[in-house]
Amino acid sequence: MYDIPFLRPKLVKKEAFLPYVDSIEATRLYSNYGPLNQQFEQRVIQESFNGKGSAVTVHNATVGLILAIAQSKRPGGKYALMPSFTFAATPLAAQWCGLEPYFLDIEPDTWELNRDQLEHAVRHLGDQIAVCVPYATFGNAIDLSPYHDLVQHGIPVVIDAAASFGTTETQTGEQFGTGFPGAIVFSFHATKSFAVGEGGLVYSADHDLIQRIRQAGNFGFSRSRESVFTGLNSKISEYTAAIALATLDHFGTVQHNRKSIHELYLHEFHRAGLLEHGWSLQTLRGSVVQQFISVLSPASLENRKVVHGLDQKSIEARTYFSPACHQQKQFKSYPHASLQMTEYMEKHIVSLPLWEEMDRDHIRKVVGALTTLERVQS
């Protein structure tokens, strides 16, 4: 056991969702896009997306990616453009849809898909591109302008925004992705800021796309319950919807708590002078509800040494995403561009603990341990 574990998931207390469970017992409807699920989807659109677009719940974000890619991809295309610096679920979803991942590098500041490489891939791969699957790195509000352009030019886009539910755009204050014509997939896993245990959501301004994903998530059934195209079962139960509704009721408090912890981290990083000694943070484009804190260690200090050093002080840290996808056995054979930044990241990325009960003393212990490591190294 660690004194400071990496994550301590905190779902809403049972008292918060029991009133919703009472309604399940009253209706005896337990699944199949039931009334609580419908209520949750409607509230998300109204409260999070300002009434713009449509959304459908899914059992988890991986299934959401599979369905969104399957219902978006261009016929005849073979490649799914995506960063190698992402979770394995992203290329796995493309594989399940019969596509080949094509890995691109990331930007050095925001850690999002490299725009120059994206433009080059579009020019040189042309109709071989079936879909583009950017990753909203660690919940960031990535720049969506190049992806609006892709959609306008007929290249479908599915955003893996697993940790971005609750992230708002700096200029508009709107939920990240509001009004986007492609698909945006969010995760509600227990480790995410908006956590229901297992679950997810697919959002789009394209109502027809969401309707196709909903239909595909119900075995591809038509109104006559005839399977008319490839589908699967992605529906959440009414019990999960009850937890999701209660989580939505209390999400403002979660957002406040996590943003406060992030601000404490930033204060302690500056107080310790780490940013002047080679440590660096991701450039955030919006107000992010942090799942954890990710930093880059100095060039002379690789992340495995940092994780080991923190472990010695009973602090648990991890290395999302190391190895990167193109280095993993399942994906090594797929094509990729030059991945210089990705390969630097995978040697230096360190993800630090963040959970809602953390206080200033916890954070000072983490930052103090990093300071000690940096001094020993130098």
Disulfide bonds with the S-S distance in Angstrom:
none
